[in-house]
Amino acid sequence: MRKTAYDVAVIGATGTVGREIVAVMVERGFPLGRLRLFATRASLGQQIEGTDAGIEELDSEADLSGNDLVFLACPPEVAQPWGKRAVAAGAWVIDTSVAPGEAETGSLVVPEVNAPALAKAKESRWVASPHPIAVGLAVVLHALRQLAPLTRVVATALEPASLLGRAGVEVLEEEVRTLLRAAEPEPSDLFPQRVAFNVCPIAGGLTCSAPGLAAENQAVRHLRSVLDAPDLPIQLNRVLVPVFFGLAITVDVVLQASVDSVALAEHLRSAPGLLLVESSQRATEPALLVPTPATVVGSDATHVACLSLDPRVPAVDLWVALDNTRKGSATNAVQIAELLVRDHL
Ligand SMILES: NC(=O)c1ccc[n+]([C@@H]2O[C@H](COP(=O)([O-])OP(=O)(O)OC[C@H]3O[C@@H](n4cnc5c(N)ncnc54)[C@H](OP(=O)(O)O)[C@@H]3O)[C@@H](O)[C@H]2O)c1
């Protein structure tokens, strides 16, 4: 008989993504049975909004048995061994840790784009939520390719400090405070250069890699995997910007055939997971403002605006913005959980 409630654990529940996973499950009415929250000893006693469940320490004694689903929202080196233990204890794992290696051999899923790929994970019971840039671009490109096949994609992602979690947010905060006191911040080992009041290319054609951000091709690999387009030419530039939360991406897509602007807007208006903002920079209604990191925080949609068609080549330019901690990771992970409940648990 089908269960009516599912026992879930979140590893990394006190982090940027883990907290959102709990919030999104509650908001979307996920059929939660028992909820267990794991973090380090330092977080014991913390309360997570939306639940009365306490934090448990993830030490070598931690017992993961009895869970239907385990979300991994912790560093990859923690996610890998504990994910394996969770699977061995009978759970399905949903991995947001964007770790190279194992996560990429499992199924990378963006529900609006490649939900059937979940079936491939039946044996491993390990599903990964792709890199947040890949999640946002996959939703947009999947909608576009329903109008005309894609020839080439050039994108520049403007990345917030929170892509490196709480530590990234803390570095930016500290740098801002220091600079406002007219002092020079200490260099951090998290980012290649100062983040506050600065803009720094970190990967892509604007090449220069940085420790911790060096997964320069990972977002592209994830995107090709989700789109099932292994040979699609994709140029992804990544630029670190002095923003706490929210990811913005400029996208230029060459198509194999021209599309009509009215048909394009109509199609994007009804594409799953997309919110087309037919906006004006001077709009007084918040919903009509061009979407930016500041306006999309807390939203589960991938926002698209500033559509422009190049009549000389069949190409579309657009502006994309999404919350990296919501659709970029937590919301996508909870949507995967909803599909597992519907089809596999
Ligand atoms: N931030 C994003 O936008 C984003 C988007 C997509 C994917 N991701 C990925 O999601 C994962 C989590 O990222 P985040 O941004 O949420 O990081 P975060 O804010 O730094 O949070 C990390 C979480 O992992 C826990 N943790 C760390 N070491 C642990 C250990 N040894 N044992 C148990 N728990 C441990 C932390 O617990 P304590 O609080 O006790 O330290 C915290 O709950 C990372 O793999 C990241 O690459 C992040």
The ligand as a Gaussian input file, in Angstrom:
#p B3LYP/6-31G(d) Opt

LIG

0 1
 N       24.794000      27.920000      -1.697000
 C       24.293000      27.643000      -2.899000
 O       23.757000      28.505000      -3.612000
 C       24.387000      26.239000      -3.422000
 C       23.654000      25.917000      -4.575000
 C       23.695000      24.622000      -5.066000
 C       24.454000      23.676000      -4.421000
 N       25.154000      24.020000      -3.313000
 C       25.909000      22.933000      -2.654000
 O       25.127000      22.537000      -1.519000
 C       25.980000      22.122000      -0.457000
 C       25.652000      22.957000       0.774000
 O       25.928000      24.297000       0.447000
 P       25.512000      25.488000       1.397000
 O       25.644000      26.678000       0.551000
 O       24.232000      25.230000       2.095000
 O       26.721000      25.448000       2.453000
 P       26.770000      26.055000       3.919000
 O       25.872000      27.219000       4.046000
 O       28.207000      26.235000       4.207000
 O       26.198000      24.879000       4.839000
 C       26.887000      23.656000       4.966000
 C       26.063000      22.701000       5.798000
 O       26.769000      21.468000       5.879000
 C       26.989000      21.157000       7.246000
 N       28.271000      20.465000       7.423000
 C       29.499000      20.899000       7.063000
 N       30.436000      19.979000       7.415000
 C       29.762000      18.972000       8.012000
 C       30.153000      17.753000       8.604000
 N       31.437000      17.365000       8.651000
 N       29.200000      16.958000       9.132000
 C       27.895000      17.332000       9.084000
 N       27.454000      18.469000       8.543000
 C       28.387000      19.288000       8.007000
 C       26.990000      22.499000       7.971000
 O       26.743000      22.293000       9.341000
 P       27.158000      23.406000      10.438000
 O       26.164000      24.527000      10.271000
 O       26.993000      22.694000      11.724000
 O       28.559000      23.821000      10.116000
 C       25.844000      23.184000       7.239000
 O       24.620000      22.704000       7.705000
 C       27.427000      22.327000      -0.944000
 O       27.909000      21.094000      -1.406000
 C       27.270000      23.310000      -2.111000
 O       28.261000      23.103000      -3.093000
 C       25.125000      25.265000      -2.777000

